[in-house]
């Protein structure tokens, strides 16, 4: 028997818009590189100006506007992105 641990990438589910996998026994730099590639493939939009008319949430307007910067253009389950 070998003492060497085997690197594993096992795909558990794959569909048109979903891929689930298990990644084991790899260096963190490899896992991080894979994560960066996946993030770079997600379409994003740039939000330049946000005008809040009536904020009824517990978040301040500034926090709400700042968090909207992290939205992606991808909406799952067939929903379309609408920009007004």
C-alpha positions in Angstrom: 0.0 0.0 0.0 1.1 3.5 -0.7 1.1 6.3 1.9 0.2 8.8 -0.8 -3.3 10.2 -0.5 -5.2 10.3 -3.8 -6.5 13.6 -5.1 -10.2 13.4 -5.8 -12.7 15.4 -7.9 -16.0 13.6 -8.0 -19.0 15.2 -9.8 -22.2 14.3 -7.9 -24.8 16.2 -10.0 -24.7 18.0 -13.4 -27.5 19.8 -15.2 -27.7 22.8 -17.6 -27.3 25.3 -14.8 -25.9 23.3 -11.8 -22.8 21.3 -11.2 -22.2 19.8 -7.8 -18.9 18.2 -7.0 -16.7 17.0 -4.2 -13.0 18.1 -4.1 -10.8 16.2 -1.7 -7.1 16.1 -0.8 -5.9 18.9 -3.0 -3.8 21.9 -2.1 -5.7 25.0 -1.2 -4.1 26.9 -4.1 -5.8 24.4 -6.5 -9.2 24.8 -4.8 -8.8 28.6 -4.8 -7.9 28.6 -8.5 -10.9 26.5 -9.3 -13.1 28.8 -7.3 -11.8 31.9 -9.1 -12.4 30.3 -12.5 -16.0 29.5 -11.6 -16.6 33.0 -10.2 -15.2 34.6 -13.4 -17.7 32.7 -15.5 -20.7 34.2 -13.8 -22.1 37.2 -15.8 -22.2 40.4 -13.7 -23.5 43.9 -14.1 -22.2 47.2 -12.9 -24.5 49.3 -10.8 -23.6 53.0 -11.0 -26.4 54.8 -9.3 -29.0 53.6 -6.8 -31.9 55.8 -5.8 -33.9 54.5 -2.7 -37.4 55.9 -2.6 -38.9 54.1 0.4 -36.6 51.9 2.6 -38.7 49.9 5.0 -35.9 47.4 5.9 -33.7 47.4 8.9 -30.7 48.1 6.6 -29.6 51.7 6.1 -29.8 53.1 2.6 -26.0 53.1 2.4 -25.7 49.4 3.4 -28.5 48.4 1.0 -26.9 50.3 -1.9 -23.4 48.9 -1.2 -24.7 45.4 -1.1 -26.4 45.7 -4.5 -22.9 45.9 -6.0 -22.6 42.2 -5.5 -25.6 41.3 -7.7 -25.1 39.0 -10.7 -26.9 39.1 -14.0 -27.7 35.4 -13.6 -31.2 34.7 -12.2 -31.9 30.9 -11.7 -35.1 29.0 -12.7 -35.8 30.9 -15.9 -36.3 34.3 -14.3 -35.1 37.2 -16.4 -33.1 40.1 -15.2 -35.1 43.3 -15.6 -33.4 46.7 -15.4 -35.5 49.8 -15.3 
